[in-house]
Amino acid sequence: MENNIERNIPDEIKGIGKLDKYGGVWASNPKGRKAATQLFAVKVGEKKVADSLEEAIKHCDFKDGMTVSFHHHLRNGDYIVNLVMDKLRDMGFKNLTLASSSLNDIHSHLIDHIRQGVITKIITSGMRGDLGNEVSHGLMDIPVIFHSHGGRARMLKTGKLHVDLAFIAAPTADCYGNLNGVNGPSACGPLGYATFDSFYAERVIAITDNLVEFPATPISIMQSLVDYVVTVDKLGDPKGISSGATRMTRDPKSLLIARYAADFIDYSGYLKEGFSFQAGSGGSSLAVAHFIREKMLSRGIKGSFGLGGITGYMVKLLEEGLFKTLFDVQSFDLEAVRSLRENKNHIEISASYYANPFNKGCMVNMLDVAVLSALEIDLNFNVNVLTGSDGVIRGASGGHSDVAAGSKLTVIVAPSFRGRIPTIKDKVITAVTPGECVDVLVTERGIAINPRREDLIEKFKESKLPVKTIEELQHDVEKITGKPREIEFKDKIVGLVEYRDGTYIDVIREVAEQ
């Protein structure tokens, strides 16, 4: 029953089937061939712009029990998932699988669709808000499958995730289905998570609030992949889609963590001419990027590329000539959207190009340094980014395990405790990223290097940084917070955490009333 990191994984789950157990970062290799879709032909003069969403769905021969997919580039400003699922309910469809690349607070609207039997299965990277809370307390009969961003691309490519009808929220579209995300009132940047759906879904409906004259350029998703175009008043709320600028933290504790992380990266030897870098959109990650920038300027270092979800701060590094290229799978703010639209060295990429482990080389494999966050980390350096300290689903697997597997130096930044709950646990509630590919934890109370990295431990013996063992860090924190009580769970499995290769690294159980 146990997998490679001593997590109990059932052999089989009703409604899902047999579960392959996680055996190590590169223990599973691809087999078989790529998935394929049916052939369709659009004849000269045939109309692609449907008069309504309902008309487009009817043209796609949609049936009960099928799978619909969405992308999350509109984030918490998204109107399209709720709009489409309402329409499918009104049309009488039941027993649907919802495959959205991630779900946010705004999608708590879907709870009623689950209770009514419209949605009976969910496959996604993350889940937040009331929806995450309800699922954690047993809302669904079939466990939610949580995948990484690269894992989703792998699922589509191998056919493990078969999408019958993909709905793509397109900030700009033309009458023949050319789409982009850099123009229009709902501009979100790349359509990197939707791109692969357009390749492998049986049918594709683009929904836009900015229908322009043919041809819509630049083209992110080609007309040859889109069946129908539907216009709506608004794709979403721009304030939830992206902000004017993502901001670096001003919190002294977070700034100390960021400075320690930047100093660690510098002393490690990875901060050198031509290095590649990924940092997240959170305040602490932006602060790490800020201190890395200072070091690059003072030493005259120029990097190769920045990767991942791109922020205005990474754009600044590009425009200052500190990095040659940005590879962008999703933009987090308006500066990143502007840069993608204007700068030829800011390049839009798909989720597969970014992180799919089952292709001929994804971009995370070329990373030198990655800075990632954590809700929890344990004594074996396994990381939880999916469930809170109360066991409730409130996060996302995202690209965390993908990036950690590819990067030469994976740095986890986290406060030593939140609300008197320690970040370092004997065993994380939910394992998402295995400790095998986590190199160092940086907190405001010290730095812990994974014992697997004997080279780093040896190198930092002469360093003035506060390097400790992870056990020492845990002991220091628990002297302040005390030992947290164990969360109680019921037997029912409400979520399955899929590693990027398709094996299962952990399960999420129903939270008991505390």
C-alpha positions in Angstrom: 0.0 0.0 0.0 2.9 2.4 0.6 4.7 4.3 -2.1 8.2 5.6 -2.3 7.8 8.2 0.4 5.8 6.0 2.7 2.3 7.3 1.9 -0.6 4.8 1.8 -2.1 4.7 -1.7 -5.1 2.4 -2.5 -4.6 0.0 -5.3 -7.9 1.2 -6.9 -10.6 3.8 -6.4 -14.1 3.5 -7.7 -14.8 6.0 -10.5 -11.0 6.4 -11.2 -9.6 2.9 -11.5 -6.2 1.4 -10.7 -3.6 3.8 -9.0 0.1 3.5 -9.8 2.2 4.4 -6.8 4.9 7.0 -6.8 8.3 5.3 -7.1 10.7 8.2 -7.4 11.2 11.4 -9.4 12.3 9.6 -12.6 11.0 6.1 -11.9 8.2 6.2 -14.4 8.9 6.5 -18.1 6.4 7.1 -21.0 4.8 4.2 -22.8 2.6 4.0 -25.9 1.9 6.8 -28.3 0.4 10.3 -28.3 -3.3 10.8 -28.1 -5.2 11.9 -31.2 -8.6 13.5 -32.0 -11.2 13.0 -34.8 -10.8 14.6 -38.1 -13.1 17.5 -39.0 -13.4 19.7 -42.1 -14.7 23.2 -42.3 -15.7 24.0 -45.9 -15.3 27.3 -47.6 -17.8 29.8 -46.4 -19.0 27.9 -43.4 -19.7 30.1 -40.4 -17.7 29.6 -37.2 -19.2 32.4 -35.1 -22.2 30.9 -33.3 -25.2 33.0 -32.4 -25.2 31.7 -28.8 -23.3 29.5 -26.4 -26.1 27.0 -26.5 -26.0 26.8 -30.3 -22.3 26.2 -30.3 -22.6 23.4 -27.7 -25.4 21.7 -29.7 -23.2 21.8 -32.8 -20.5 19.9 -30.9 -22.8 16.8 -30.2 -22.2 17.1 -26.5 -23.7 14.3 -24.2 -24.1 13.3 -20.6 -21.0 11.9 -19.0 -18.5 13.8 -21.1 -15.5 15.9 -20.1 -15.3 19.7 -20.3 -12.1 21.7 -19.9 -11.2 25.3 -19.0 -8.0 27.3 -18.3 -7.3 29.5 -15.3 -5.5 32.5 -16.9 -8.4 34.7 -15.8 -7.7 33.6 -12.2 -10.1 34.9 -9.6 -11.6 37.3 -12.2 -13.0 34.4 -14.3 -16.7 34.5 -15.4 -16.5 31.7 -18.0 -16.4 28.5 -15.9 -19.5 29.5 -14.0 -21.3 30.8 -17.1 -20.7 27.6 -19.1 -21.5 25.2 -16.3 -24.8 27.1 -15.7 -25.6 26.8 -19.4 -24.8 23.0 -19.4 -27.1 22.6 -16.4 -29.9 24.5 -18.1 -29.5 22.3 -21.1 -30.0 19.3 -18.9 -26.6 17.7 -18.9 -25.5 15.5 -16.0 -22.6 13.4 -14.8 -19.9 15.6 -16.3 -16.2 15.7 -15.6 -14.8 19.2 -15.0 -11.2 19.5 -16.1 -10.1 23.0 -15.3 -6.3 23.7 -15.1 -7.1 25.4 -11.7 -10.0 26.6 -9.7 -10.3 29.8 -7.6 -12.5 31.3 -4.9 -15.0 32.6 -7.6 -15.7 29.0 -8.6 -17.5 28.2 -5.3 -20.6 28.7 -7.5 -19.9 25.2 -8.7 -20.9 23.6 -5.4 -24.6 23.5 -6.4 -23.7 21.9 -9.7 -22.0 19.1 -7.8 -24.9 18.7 -5.4 -27.3 18.5 -8.4 -25.2 15.9 -10.2 -24.2 18.1 -13.1 -20.5 17.7 -12.1 -19.5 14.3 -10.6 -15.8 14.4 -11.2 -13.1 17.1 -11.1 -9.5 17.0 -12.4 -7.5 20.2 -11.6 -4.3 21.6 -10.3 -5.8 23.5 -7.4 -8.9 24.5 -5.5 -9.6 27.3 -3.0 -12.4 29.0 -1.1 -15.7 27.4 -0.2 -15.4 24.8 -3.0 -12.1 23.6 -1.4 -13.7 23.6 2.0 -16.8 21.6 0.9 -14.7 19.1 -1.0 -12.5 18.6 2.0 -15.6 17.8 4.1 -16.8 15.1 1.7 -18.9 16.9 -0.9 -18.0 14.5 -3.8 -18.3 10.8 -4.1 -15.3 10.5 -6.5 -12.1 12.0 -5.2 -10.7 15.1 -7.0 -7.5 14.4 -8.9 -4.9 17.1 -8.4 -2.2 17.3 -11.0 0.8 19.5 -11.7 0.8 21.9 -14.6 3.3 19.6 -16.5 1.3 16.6 -15.3 -1.9 18.0 -17.0 0.0 18.4 -20.3 1.2 14.8 -19.9 -2.4 13.6 -19.2 -3.6 15.2 -22.4 -0.8 14.0 -24.5 -1.1 10.4 -23.3 -4.9 10.3 -23.4 -5.3 9.8 -19.7 -7.3 13.0 -19.7 -9.7 12.9 -22.7 -11.4 16.2 -23.2 -14.7 16.1 -25.2 -15.3 19.9 -25.3 -12.8 22.6 -24.4 -14.0 26.1 -23.6 -11.2 28.7 -24.1 -11.7 32.2 -22.7 -10.1 34.3 -25.4 -9.4 38.0 -24.7 -9.2 38.5 -28.4 -10.6 36.4 -31.3 -11.5 36.7 -34.9 -14.4 35.2 -36.8 -12.4 32.1 -37.8 -11.0 31.3 -34.4 -7.5 32.9 -34.2 -7.0 33.7 -30.5 -4.6 35.7 -28.3 -4.5 36.9 -24.7 -2.5 40.1 -25.1 -5.2 42.5 -26.5 -8.7 43.4 -25.4 -10.4 44.5 -22.1 -9.8 41.1 -20.5 -6.1 40.8 -21.6 -4.4 38.1 -19.5 -1.2 37.5 -21.3 -0.3 34.0 -22.6 -2.9 31.2 -23.2 -0.3 28.7 -22.2 -2.6 26.4 -20.3 -5.3 26.4 -22.9 -3.0 25.8 -25.9 -2.6 22.1 -25.2 -6.3 21.6 -24.7 -6.8 23.0 -28.2 -4.5 20.3 -29.6 -6.1 17.4 -27.9 -9.8 18.2 -27.2 -12.3 16.7 -29.6 -14.1 20.0 -30.0 -13.1 23.6 -29.1 -15.3 26.6 -28.4 -13.6 30.0 -28.0 -15.5 32.5 -25.9 -14.5 36.2 -26.3 -15.5 39.7 -25.4 -13.3 41.2 -28.1 -14.2 39.9 -31.6 -11.9 41.7 -34.1 -11.5 41.8 -37.8 -9.8 38.8 -39.4 -6.9 38.0 -38.8 -6.4 38.6 -35.1 -2.7 38.9 -34.5 -0.5 37.9 -32.8 -1.9 34.3 -32.8 -1.6 32.3 -29.7 -4.1 29.5 -30.7 -4.7 29.0 -34.4 -8.0 28.9 -36.3 -7.3 25.3 -37.4 -7.8 24.2 -33.8 -11.1 26.0 -33.0 -14.5 24.8 -33.9 -16.7 27.7 -32.9 -16.5 31.3 -31.6 -19.0 32.7 -29.1 -19.2 36.4 -28.0 -20.1 37.5 -24.5 -20.3 40.9 -22.8 -17.4 40.2 -20.4 -14.9 37.3 -19.9 -14.3 38.4 -16.3 -13.3 41.1 -13.9 -10.0 42.7 -14.9 -9.2 43.4 -11.2 -9.2 39.6 -10.6 -7.5 38.7 -13.8 -4.4 40.8 -13.2 -3.3 43.7 -11.1 -1.5 46.9 -12.1 1.7 45.5 -10.6 2.6 42.7 -8.3 4.4 44.1 -5.2 7.4 43.1 -3.3 6.8 42.4 0.4 7.6 45.1 3.0 7.3 42.7 5.9 10.6 42.6 7.8 10.4 38.8 8.4 9.7 38.1 4.7 12.5 40.5 3.6 14.9 38.7 5.9 13.9 35.3 4.4 14.4 36.8 0.9 17.8 38.2 1.8 19.0 34.9 3.3 17.7 33.1 0.1 19.6 35.5 -2.2 22.8 35.2 -0.2 22.5 31.4 -0.2 22.0 31.3 -4.0 25.0 33.6 -4.4 27.3 31.7 -2.1 26.2 28.3 -3.6 27.9 29.2 -6.9 24.8 29.0 -9.0 24.6 32.8 -9.4 26.9 33.1 -12.3 27.1 34.4 -15.9 24.3 32.8 -18.0 22.3 31.3 -15.2 18.5 30.7 -15.5 16.0 31.6 -12.9 12.4 31.1 -11.8 10.6 32.9 -8.9 7.0 33.0 -8.1 4.6 36.0 -7.9 4.3 36.2 -4.1 5.9 39.1 -2.1 8.7 37.0 -0.7 9.7 35.5 -4.1 9.7 39.0 -5.6 12.0 40.2 -2.8 14.4 37.3 -3.6 14.4 38.5 -7.3 15.0 42.0 -6.0 18.1 41.0 -4.0 19.3 38.7 -6.9 19.1 41.8 -9.2 21.2 43.8 -6.8 23.9 41.1 -6.8 23.8 40.8 -10.6 24.3 44.5 -11.0 27.1 44.7 -8.5 29.0 41.8 -10.1 28.1 42.5 -13.7 26.3 39.2 -14.2 23.8 38.6 -16.9 21.4 35.7 -16.9 20.1 33.5 -19.7 16.4 33.3 -19.2 13.6 33.8 -16.7 10.8 31.2 -16.7 7.3 30.4 -15.4 4.5 32.8 -14.4 6.0 36.2 -15.3 5.6 39.3 -13.2 6.4 43.0 -13.9 9.5 42.6 -11.8 10.9 39.9 -14.1 10.0 42.2 -17.0 12.2 44.9 -15.4 15.1 42.4 -15.3 14.6 41.7 -19.0 14.4 45.4 -20.0 17.5 46.2 -18.0 19.3 43.5 -20.0 19.9 41.3 -16.9 18.2 38.4 -18.7 18.2 37.7 -22.4 14.7 36.1 -22.6 11.5 35.5 -20.6 9.5 32.3 -21.3 6.0 33.0 -20.1 3.3 30.4 -19.4 1.0 32.9 -17.6 1.3 36.6 -16.8 0.6 37.8 -13.3 0.2 41.5 -13.9 -0.4 44.2 -16.5 3.3 45.0 -17.0 3.9 41.3 -18.0 1.0 41.5 -20.4 2.4 44.7 -22.0 5.8 43.2 -22.3 4.6 40.0 -23.9 2.7 42.2 -26.4 5.7 44.4 -27.2 8.9 42.6 -26.6 10.1 39.9 -29.0 12.3 38.4 -26.3 9.3 37.8 -24.1 8.0 34.5 -25.4 4.7 32.8 -24.9 4.9 29.1 -24.2 2.5 26.2 -23.6 2.2 24.3 -20.4 3.8 21.3 -22.2 6.8 23.3 -23.4 7.1 24.6 -19.8 6.9 21.4 -17.7 5.6 18.2 -19.4 7.8 15.4 -18.3 6.8 13.2 -21.2 8.1 15.2 -24.1 11.5 15.6 -25.7 12.7 18.2 -23.2 10.7 20.8 -21.3 12.0 24.2 -20.1 12.1 23.3 -16.4 14.9 20.9 -17.3 17.1 23.8 -18.2 16.6 25.8 -14.9 19.6 26.5 -12.7 17.8 28.2 -9.8 14.1 28.1 -8.7 12.6 29.8 -5.7 9.4 28.2 -4.5 7.0 28.6 -1.5 5.5 26.1 0.9 2.6 25.7 3.3 4.5 23.0 5.1 7.7 21.0 4.8 8.7 17.9 6.7 11.9 16.4 8.1 12.4 14.6 4.8 12.0 17.8 2.8 8.6 16.8 1.3 6.6 19.9 0.6 2.9 20.6 0.9 1.4 23.4 -1.2 -2.2 22.1 -1.4 -3.8 21.7 2.1 -3.7 24.1 5.0 -2.7 23.2 8.6 -6.3 22.3 9.2 -6.3 19.8 6.4 -8.6 21.8 4.2 -7.8 22.1 0.5 -6.8 25.8 -0.1 -3.9 25.8 -2.6 -2.6 24.3 -5.8 0.0 21.8 -7.0 0.7 24.2 -9.9 4.2 23.9 -11.3 5.8 23.2 -7.9 6.8 19.6 -8.4 7.7 20.2 -12.1 10.1 23.0 -11.3 11.6 21.2 -8.4 12.3 18.2 -10.5 14.0 20.2 -13.2 16.0 22.9 -11.4 19.6 22.3 -10.4 19.0 24.3 -7.1 15.5 24.3 -5.6 15.1 26.8 -2.8 12.0 26.7 -0.6 11.2 30.0 1.1 8.7 30.0 4.0 8.2 31.6 7.4 9.1 29.3 10.3 5.5 29.5 11.5 2.2 31.0 10.6 -0.3 31.9 13.3 1.7 29.9 15.9 1.5 26.8 13.6 5.0 25.6 12.7 5.9 25.2 9.0 8.3 22.3 9.6 6.4 19.1 10.5 7.5 15.6 11.3 5.3 14.7 8.3 3.4 17.1 6.0 -0.3 16.6 5.9 -0.2 16.3 2.1 2.9 15.6 0.1 3.0 17.3 -3.3 6.7 17.8 -4.1 9.0 15.0 -2.9 12.0 15.8 -0.8 14.2 14.0 -3.3 14.2 17.2 -5.5 14.2 19.9 -2.8 17.6 21.3 -1.9 17.2 23.9 0.8 14.7 25.5 3.1 15.1 29.2 4.0 13.3 30.7 7.0 13.8 33.8 9.0 15.3 31.6 11.8 17.8 29.8 9.7 18.6 27.7 6.6 18.4 23.9 6.3 20.1 22.0 3.6 18.8 18.7 2.4 21.2 16.0 3.6 21.1 14.6 0.1 23.1 17.7 -1.0 26.4 16.8 0.6 28.1 19.1 -1.8 26.2 22.1 -0.5 26.6 21.1 3.1 30.4 20.9 2.6 30.4 24.3 0.7 28.5 26.1 3.4 30.7 25.0 6.3 32.7 28.2 6.0 29.7 30.4 5.3 28.5 33.1 7.8 24.8 32.3 7.0 22.7 30.7 9.8 22.8 27.1 8.4 21.2 24.5 10.7 19.8 21.0 10.3 16.1 20.9 9.7 15.7 19.1 13.0 17.4 22.0 14.8 15.1 24.5 13.0 12.1 22.5 14.0 13.2 22.4 17.6 13.8 26.2 17.7 10.4 26.9 16.4 8.5 24.5 18.6 10.1 26.1 21.7 8.0 29.1 20.7 4.8 27.5 19.3 4.7 24.2 21.1 4.0 20.9 19.2 0.9 21.2 17.1 -1.9 18.7 17.7 -2.6 16.2 15.0 -5.5 16.9 12.6 -8.2 14.3 12.7 -9.4 12.8 9.4 -12.1 10.4 8.4 -11.5 7.3 6.3 -13.1 8.8 3.1 -10.6 9.9 0.4 -11.6 13.2 -1.1 -8.6 13.9 -3.2 -5.7 12.2 -5.0 -2.4 13.9 -5.5 -0.9 12.8 -8.8 2.8 13.3 -9.3 3.9 14.8 -12.6 4.5 11.3 -14.2 1.0 10.0 -13.5 1.8 8.0 -10.4 0.1 8.9 -7.1 2.2 10.6 -4.4 -0.5 11.1 -1.7 -4.2 11.1 -0.8 -6.3 13.7 0.9 -8.8 12.4 3.4 -12.1 14.0 4.6 -11.5 16.4 7.4 -13.3 15.5 10.7 -15.1 18.1 12.6 -12.5 19.6 14.9 
